[in-house]
Amino acid sequence: MIPFMRDLARLVRREDPNHLISSGYSSPRPAAQHLRRAAGKGDWTEDSPAEAEAYLRDTHPDPIDLLSIHFYPGVDNLRFGNKDRDSAAALPPLKRICDRVGKPVYIGETGALVGGGAECPAFTRNLLREAAAAGYPLVLYWFGAGDTPLDFDLTRSAGEVKALREAGRQMGGVGHSER
C-alpha cells in the first residue's frame, strides 16, 4: 500500500502542484506496527509511541503533505496506557508523534456515535478540549443522532453544537457561527 500511495500522491502532485495532499487515512490501529511486522501472524501488542511514529512516517511518504487521523471512543483513544473510553488522552501524544514525523495532522473524522439532547457526550467534550489544547488545526465532526447517522437536525444535538462552537472559538476557526 505504501508504494501505491507514494505513486498516487506523485500523480496528483504532477497534475496539481498547488494543493496539499492528505492520505485521508483513519488512525492506525493501536497495534499497527506490530501487525505490519508480524506479516499476517496477528501480533496485537500495543505499539509504543516510537513504533506508532515509524508506522505513520512510513505510511505517509512524500509527497503526501498532511496526516489524517480518525478518532472515536473505544477504538482510537485506547492506546498509550489510556483505558477510559470517554477520554481523549491519546490525542496529545498522537499530535507530538505527528509533529516528529514533520507533517501537519488533522482529525479527519470523529463523533460520539451517540447523539441528541441538550448534553454533549463526555467523549466529545474531552476530544474537543484535548484537540484544542494539543494544537490540532482542524477537527471534522460527523453528526449522528439515534438510528439516523446522517441526521443534520442540529436542534436534536444542541449539546454537541454548543461544544463544537466553543471549540471553534478556542481553535481560532470559523466553527463559531451562530447561524
N, C-alpha and C positions, 0 to 999 in steps of 0.2 A: 504493500500500500504506500510506503514511503516514496519509492521511485515514481509511482503513478502520480502522487500529489505534487512532487517536485516538477515533473513534466507538465502536469496540468497548470500549475502556477506559472511556469515559464511561458506556456502558450498564452495564458491570459495576459501576462505582463507584455508579451510581444505585441498582442493585439490592442492592449490598453495600458500604456505605461503611466497613466496619470492617476490611477486609483489604487487604494490599498487592497491587498488580498488577504482574506481570512480563511482559515481552514473550515470554519463552521462546525468544528467538532464539538462533541459533548465533552464532559470531564473524563479524563482517563479513569478507569476502574481503580479502586484503591490498591489493587494488586497488578496493575497493568504491566509494569516492567518485569515482575516475576513471571507472569503469564507469557510474556513475549520471549523471555529466556528459556522457559520450560518447553517451548516448541510443541505445544499440544498435549503436554503431560499434566496440565492443571495444577500449577503451583499457585495457590491462593494466599500466599504470605503477603501481608500488607507491605507496600513499598515504603521505604524511608523517604524523607524529603529529597535526598540526593538521587535516589532511584526515580522518583517522580520527575525530578528536573531532567535527568537523562532521557526519560521517555518523552517528555514534552519537547525537549530540544530536537530529538531525532524525528519526531512526527510532525514537526513544523519547519521543514527545511526551507532555505532561501529558494525562491523569492517570496515565500509566504511572510507577510508583514505582521499579522495580528494573530494572537491566540484567542480562541473562543473556548469557553467552558460553559457547561450547563450545571446548575446547582439546585438539587432537590433534596428534601428531607429523607433520611433513611438510606440514601444511596451515596450521594456525593459528599455529604457532610460527615460521614462516619469514617474518619481517617485521622492520622497523626494523633492518635490517642483519644479523639473525641468519641464518646458513646451516647451523647444526648441527641436524639432525633430532631429536636426543635432548635438546636444550637446551629450557629453558622461559624463556629470556632475554627473550622478548616479554611475559611476564606483568607485570613491574613497570611498563613503560611503558603497557600497556593499563589497569592499575589507576589510574595517575596521570591518564590521559585520562578515564576514567570519573569520577574524583573531580572533575575540572574540569567535567564535564557536570553534576555535582551530584546524582547518583543512585547509590545503592549498587550494586555489581556483585558477582555471584557466578558461579562456574563451574558452569553448569547441566548439563554433561556432559563427561566426559573418560574416558580409559582408555588403556592402552598398545596395544591392538589385538593384542597377543600376550599369552599368559598361561601360567601353570602353573610349577611348580617352586619351589625354595627361594629363588631370586634374584628380586629386584624389578627390572623393566626400568629401564634408565637414564633413559628419558624420565619414567617415573612418579616415580622418586626426585627428579629435577630439578624436575618440576612441583610436587610437594608441598612441597619446600624453598622454591621461589620463591613459591608461593601463600601459605605461612605468613609468609615474610619481608615480602611486599608488603602483607599485611593483608587478604587475601580472607577473608570471614567464613564461606564455605560452598563446599565442593567436592563435587559429586555424581559419584560414580565408577561407571562401568559395568564389571562384570566380564565378561571374555571369555576363555575358555581353549580353544585349539585351534579345532576346527571348530564348536564349540557356543557361540555368543555369549551365551547366557543360562544358562551353567553356573555354578551357585552353590555348587559343591563347594569350599568355602574351603580345604580341605586341599591342593588342587591348585594354589593360588595363595598359598602361605604367605608368600612374599617380599612380595607386594603387600599382604597383610593386615597384616603387621608394619609396613610403611611407612605404611599408612593409619592404624594405631593411633597411631604416633608423631606423625604429622601432626595427628591429633585432639587429642593432648595439647598440642602446640605452639600449636594454634589455639584451645585452651580449650574445645573442643567435647565432644560425647558420643561421638565415634568411637573412644574408647579402651577400650571394654568388653572384658573378657576372655571373654565368652560365646562 
